Amino acid sequence: MKKLKNEKELVKKAITAGMKYGEERGVVEFEPTDSASEKIEYIYRLLVHDKVIQPIPEDQVSQVTMKHKLAIWASKLKK
């Protein structure tokens, strides 16, 4: 897994876009007390469930791999 050049910024963009996506679908309401890792996992699982992104093999799922997958997704979003 090769790290993306601006992965941190892309992860932030993915969290913002993912929260908006989930709330617009009406399936989640994020609270200010939710941690970034909780948001990342929920957004990742929601996008996999909706078949927006390909799932990572379950034995390889971790915060690092979920962040990377979301960063790749965010890099493909329109500005």
Secondary structure as GFF3:
##gff-version 3
##sequence-region A 1 79
A	DSSP	alpha_helix	7	25	.	.	.	ID=ss1
A	DSSP	alpha_helix	36	49	.	.	.	ID=ss2
A	DSSP	three_ten_helix	58	60	.	.	.	ID=ss3
A	DSSP	alpha_helix	63	75	.	.	.	ID=ss4
###
